[in-house]
Amino acid sequence: MQISAKRTADISPANVGWTYPGVIILTPFIMMVVMALDILINGDIGLISNLGMLVGGVIAAINVRTSDFQSAIWVTPLAWVISLLTVGQLAPMRGGSFFREQILHLTYGLAMHAWWILGATALAAAISIFRRGRQP
C-alpha cells in the first residue's frame, strides 16, 4: 500500500517537467542560440531574437514542473540579459571606449526590446500560473 502511494506521488504533475535549475539553464541556452542565429543572419539583434525570447519563455512555461512555476516567470528577462551579455556582444555597437560601448550595448539592448521582454514575461507568467492553478 505504501509503495503504490509513493509511486503515485512521484508521478504527480507537480513532479514532472523541468526543475528550477533546468529552466535556468535551458531557457538562456535556447535564447543564446536564437540570438546567435539572428546576428549571423541579419548582423544585428532584431525580430528573430524577439520571437526566440517569446518562444523560449513559452517553452519554459509549458515544460516547467507545476511546483516550480515561479522560475518560468522570471527566467525570460534573465535569459535576455544573459544572451545580450554573451552572444549579443557579436552584434556591432559603436560607442567609443570599451566600457562605454558595453554600457551602451546593455542599455540599448534592454530599452529597444522592452515591450518584447515585458510581453514574453507576461505570456510566460500567464501560462505557468494557469497551469499551476489547474494542477496540484
ChimeraX commands (.cxc) that place a marker at each C-alpha (Angstrom):
marker #1 position 0.00,0.00,0.00 radius 0.5
marker #1 position 2.72,2.42,0.93 radius 0.5
marker #1 position 4.79,1.66,-2.17 radius 0.5
marker #1 position 1.95,2.45,-4.56 radius 0.5
marker #1 position 1.22,5.73,-2.76 radius 0.5
marker #1 position 4.91,6.68,-3.08 radius 0.5
marker #1 position 4.95,5.93,-6.82 radius 0.5
marker #1 position 1.79,7.97,-7.38 radius 0.5
marker #1 position 3.31,10.93,-5.55 radius 0.5
marker #1 position 6.46,10.72,-7.71 radius 0.5
marker #1 position 4.44,10.77,-10.94 radius 0.5
marker #1 position 2.09,13.58,-9.95 radius 0.5
marker #1 position 2.05,16.63,-12.28 radius 0.5
marker #1 position 3.84,18.72,-9.66 radius 0.5
marker #1 position 6.90,16.47,-10.00 radius 0.5
marker #1 position 7.00,16.04,-13.80 radius 0.5
marker #1 position 8.85,18.51,-16.03 radius 0.5
marker #1 position 11.77,20.91,-15.86 radius 0.5
marker #1 position 13.06,21.86,-12.41 radius 0.5
marker #1 position 14.36,25.29,-11.34 radius 0.5
marker #1 position 17.91,24.52,-12.49 radius 0.5
marker #1 position 16.60,23.05,-15.73 radius 0.5
marker #1 position 14.63,26.17,-16.55 radius 0.5
marker #1 position 17.53,28.45,-15.58 radius 0.5
marker #1 position 19.94,26.53,-17.83 radius 0.5
marker #1 position 17.76,25.60,-20.81 radius 0.5
marker #1 position 15.89,28.86,-21.40 radius 0.5
marker #1 position 19.01,31.08,-21.67 radius 0.5
marker #1 position 20.61,28.38,-23.85 radius 0.5
marker #1 position 17.64,28.48,-26.24 radius 0.5
marker #1 position 17.79,32.27,-26.24 radius 0.5
marker #1 position 21.55,32.37,-26.89 radius 0.5
marker #1 position 21.22,30.01,-29.86 radius 0.5
marker #1 position 18.39,32.06,-31.37 radius 0.5
marker #1 position 20.24,35.36,-30.81 radius 0.5
marker #1 position 23.39,33.92,-32.41 radius 0.5
marker #1 position 21.35,32.86,-35.44 radius 0.5
marker #1 position 19.79,36.33,-35.62 radius 0.5
marker #1 position 23.19,38.01,-35.53 radius 0.5
marker #1 position 24.58,35.63,-38.16 radius 0.5
marker #1 position 21.59,36.10,-40.47 radius 0.5
marker #1 position 20.83,39.82,-40.01 radius 0.5
marker #1 position 24.03,41.15,-38.46 radius 0.5
marker #1 position 22.03,42.72,-35.62 radius 0.5
marker #1 position 19.66,41.84,-32.79 radius 0.5
marker #1 position 16.16,42.09,-34.17 radius 0.5
marker #1 position 12.87,40.32,-34.75 radius 0.5
marker #1 position 14.26,36.77,-34.74 radius 0.5
marker #1 position 15.73,37.32,-31.26 radius 0.5
marker #1 position 12.47,38.81,-30.02 radius 0.5
marker #1 position 10.44,35.88,-31.34 radius 0.5
marker #1 position 13.03,33.49,-29.90 radius 0.5
marker #1 position 12.61,35.07,-26.48 radius 0.5
marker #1 position 8.84,34.68,-26.76 radius 0.5
marker #1 position 9.13,31.04,-27.84 radius 0.5
marker #1 position 11.75,30.27,-25.17 radius 0.5
marker #1 position 9.55,31.73,-22.44 radius 0.5
marker #1 position 6.52,29.79,-23.64 radius 0.5
marker #1 position 8.51,26.54,-23.85 radius 0.5
marker #1 position 9.78,27.09,-20.30 radius 0.5
marker #1 position 6.27,27.86,-19.02 radius 0.5
marker #1 position 4.83,24.75,-20.65 radius 0.5
marker #1 position 7.59,22.36,-19.57 radius 0.5
marker #1 position 8.27,23.55,-16.01 radius 0.5
marker #1 position 7.07,21.45,-13.10 radius 0.5
marker #1 position 3.98,22.98,-11.58 radius 0.5
marker #1 position 5.70,23.06,-8.19 radius 0.5
marker #1 position 8.45,25.26,-9.71 radius 0.5
marker #1 position 6.18,27.51,-11.77 radius 0.5
marker #1 position 7.80,30.72,-10.45 radius 0.5
marker #1 position 11.01,30.03,-12.35 radius 0.5
marker #1 position 9.24,30.30,-15.70 radius 0.5
marker #1 position 8.04,33.78,-14.78 radius 0.5
marker #1 position 11.35,35.47,-14.09 radius 0.5
marker #1 position 13.68,33.44,-16.31 radius 0.5
marker #1 position 12.53,35.13,-19.55 radius 0.5
marker #1 position 14.06,38.57,-18.84 radius 0.5
marker #1 position 17.05,36.85,-17.25 radius 0.5
marker #1 position 17.60,34.82,-20.42 radius 0.5
marker #1 position 17.50,38.01,-22.49 radius 0.5
marker #1 position 20.13,39.72,-20.32 radius 0.5
marker #1 position 22.38,36.63,-20.32 radius 0.5
marker #1 position 22.08,36.37,-24.10 radius 0.5
marker #1 position 22.72,40.06,-24.54 radius 0.5
marker #1 position 25.85,39.96,-22.37 radius 0.5
marker #1 position 27.26,36.84,-24.04 radius 0.5
marker #1 position 26.20,36.25,-27.65 radius 0.5
marker #1 position 24.88,39.78,-28.09 radius 0.5
marker #1 position 28.44,41.08,-27.97 radius 0.5
marker #1 position 28.86,39.83,-31.54 radius 0.5
marker #1 position 26.43,42.49,-32.77 radius 0.5
marker #1 position 28.30,45.65,-33.72 radius 0.5
marker #1 position 27.85,48.62,-31.37 radius 0.5
marker #1 position 29.92,51.77,-31.84 radius 0.5
marker #1 position 30.30,53.73,-28.62 radius 0.5
marker #1 position 33.89,54.77,-28.06 radius 0.5
marker #1 position 35.80,53.14,-25.23 radius 0.5
marker #1 position 35.23,49.50,-24.30 radius 0.5
marker #1 position 33.45,50.38,-21.03 radius 0.5
marker #1 position 31.19,52.94,-22.70 radius 0.5
marker #1 position 30.44,50.52,-25.54 radius 0.5
marker #1 position 29.35,47.80,-23.07 radius 0.5
marker #1 position 27.06,50.16,-21.17 radius 0.5
marker #1 position 25.57,51.42,-24.41 radius 0.5
marker #1 position 25.10,47.85,-25.66 radius 0.5
marker #1 position 23.30,46.75,-22.48 radius 0.5
marker #1 position 21.03,49.80,-22.15 radius 0.5
marker #1 position 20.21,49.86,-25.85 radius 0.5
marker #1 position 19.51,46.12,-25.87 radius 0.5
marker #1 position 17.14,46.43,-22.90 radius 0.5
marker #1 position 15.44,49.67,-23.91 radius 0.5
marker #1 position 14.79,48.90,-27.57 radius 0.5
marker #1 position 13.33,45.49,-26.80 radius 0.5
marker #1 position 11.48,46.38,-23.58 radius 0.5
marker #1 position 7.99,45.69,-24.95 radius 0.5
marker #1 position 9.07,42.28,-26.20 radius 0.5
marker #1 position 10.67,41.50,-22.83 radius 0.5
marker #1 position 7.54,42.55,-20.93 radius 0.5
marker #1 position 5.22,40.75,-23.33 radius 0.5
marker #1 position 7.18,37.49,-23.25 radius 0.5
marker #1 position 7.38,37.65,-19.46 radius 0.5
marker #1 position 3.64,38.30,-19.14 radius 0.5
marker #1 position 2.80,35.45,-21.51 radius 0.5
marker #1 position 5.10,33.02,-19.68 radius 0.5
marker #1 position 3.62,34.14,-16.36 radius 0.5
marker #1 position 0.07,33.66,-17.60 radius 0.5
marker #1 position 0.80,30.17,-18.92 radius 0.5
marker #1 position 2.70,28.98,-15.84 radius 0.5
marker #1 position 0.14,30.43,-13.39 radius 0.5
marker #1 position -2.73,28.95,-15.39 radius 0.5
marker #1 position -1.02,25.55,-15.38 radius 0.5
marker #1 position -0.34,25.85,-11.63 radius 0.5
marker #1 position -3.99,26.67,-10.94 radius 0.5
marker #1 position -5.22,23.65,-12.89 radius 0.5
marker #1 position -2.84,21.05,-11.40 radius 0.5
marker #1 position -1.78,20.24,-7.84 radius 0.5
marker link #1:1,2 radius 0.2
marker link #1:2,3 radius 0.2
marker link #1:3,4 radius 0.2
marker link #1:4,5 radius 0.2
marker link #1:5,6 radius 0.2
marker link #1:6,7 radius 0.2
marker link #1:7,8 radius 0.2
marker link #1:8,9 radius 0.2
marker link #1:9,10 radius 0.2
marker link #1:10,11 radius 0.2
marker link #1:11,12 radius 0.2
marker link #1:12,13 radius 0.2
marker link #1:13,14 radius 0.2
marker link #1:14,15 radius 0.2
marker link #1:15,16 radius 0.2
marker link #1:16,17 radius 0.2
marker link #1:17,18 radius 0.2
marker link #1:18,19 radius 0.2
marker link #1:19,20 radius 0.2
marker link #1:20,21 radius 0.2
marker link #1:21,22 radius 0.2
marker link #1:22,23 radius 0.2
marker link #1:23,24 radius 0.2
marker link #1:24,25 radius 0.2
marker link #1:25,26 radius 0.2
marker link #1:26,27 radius 0.2
marker link #1:27,28 radius 0.2
marker link #1:28,29 radius 0.2
marker link #1:29,30 radius 0.2
marker link #1:30,31 radius 0.2
marker link #1:31,32 radius 0.2
marker link #1:32,33 radius 0.2
marker link #1:33,34 radius 0.2
marker link #1:34,35 radius 0.2
marker link #1:35,36 radius 0.2
marker link #1:36,37 radius 0.2
marker link #1:37,38 radius 0.2
marker link #1:38,39 radius 0.2
marker link #1:39,40 radius 0.2
marker link #1:40,41 radius 0.2
marker link #1:41,42 radius 0.2
marker link #1:42,43 radius 0.2
marker link #1:43,44 radius 0.2
marker link #1:44,45 radius 0.2
marker link #1:45,46 radius 0.2
marker link #1:46,47 radius 0.2
marker link #1:47,48 radius 0.2
marker link #1:48,49 radius 0.2
marker link #1:49,50 radius 0.2
marker link #1:50,51 radius 0.2
marker link #1:51,52 radius 0.2
marker link #1:52,53 radius 0.2
marker link #1:53,54 radius 0.2
marker link #1:54,55 radius 0.2
marker link #1:55,56 radius 0.2
marker link #1:56,57 radius 0.2
marker link #1:57,58 radius 0.2
marker link #1:58,59 radius 0.2
marker link #1:59,60 radius 0.2
marker link #1:60,61 radius 0.2
marker link #1:61,62 radius 0.2
marker link #1:62,63 radius 0.2
marker link #1:63,64 radius 0.2
marker link #1:64,65 radius 0.2
marker link #1:65,66 radius 0.2
marker link #1:66,67 radius 0.2
marker link #1:67,68 radius 0.2
marker link #1:68,69 radius 0.2
marker link #1:69,70 radius 0.2
marker link #1:70,71 radius 0.2
marker link #1:71,72 radius 0.2
marker link #1:72,73 radius 0.2
marker link #1:73,74 radius 0.2
marker link #1:74,75 radius 0.2
marker link #1:75,76 radius 0.2
marker link #1:76,77 radius 0.2
marker link #1:77,78 radius 0.2
marker link #1:78,79 radius 0.2
marker link #1:79,80 radius 0.2
marker link #1:80,81 radius 0.2
marker link #1:81,82 radius 0.2
marker link #1:82,83 radius 0.2
marker link #1:83,84 radius 0.2
marker link #1:84,85 radius 0.2
marker link #1:85,86 radius 0.2
marker link #1:86,87 radius 0.2
marker link #1:87,88 radius 0.2
marker link #1:88,89 radius 0.2
marker link #1:89,90 radius 0.2
marker link #1:90,91 radius 0.2
marker link #1:91,92 radius 0.2
marker link #1:92,93 radius 0.2
marker link #1:93,94 radius 0.2
marker link #1:94,95 radius 0.2
marker link #1:95,96 radius 0.2
marker link #1:96,97 radius 0.2
marker link #1:97,98 radius 0.2
marker link #1:98,99 radius 0.2
marker link #1:99,100 radius 0.2
marker link #1:100,101 radius 0.2
marker link #1:101,102 radius 0.2
marker link #1:102,103 radius 0.2
marker link #1:103,104 radius 0.2
marker link #1:104,105 radius 0.2
marker link #1:105,106 radius 0.2
marker link #1:106,107 radius 0.2
marker link #1:107,108 radius 0.2
marker link #1:108,109 radius 0.2
marker link #1:109,110 radius 0.2
marker link #1:110,111 radius 0.2
marker link #1:111,112 radius 0.2
marker link #1:112,113 radius 0.2
marker link #1:113,114 radius 0.2
marker link #1:114,115 radius 0.2
marker link #1:115,116 radius 0.2
marker link #1:116,117 radius 0.2
marker link #1:117,118 radius 0.2
marker link #1:118,119 radius 0.2
marker link #1:119,120 radius 0.2
marker link #1:120,121 radius 0.2
marker link #1:121,122 radius 0.2
marker link #1:122,123 radius 0.2
marker link #1:123,124 radius 0.2
marker link #1:124,125 radius 0.2
marker link #1:125,126 radius 0.2
marker link #1:126,127 radius 0.2
marker link #1:127,128 radius 0.2
marker link #1:128,129 radius 0.2
marker link #1:129,130 radius 0.2
marker link #1:130,131 radius 0.2
marker link #1:131,132 radius 0.2
marker link #1:132,133 radius 0.2
marker link #1:133,134 radius 0.2
marker link #1:134,135 radius 0.2
marker link #1:135,136 radius 0.2
view
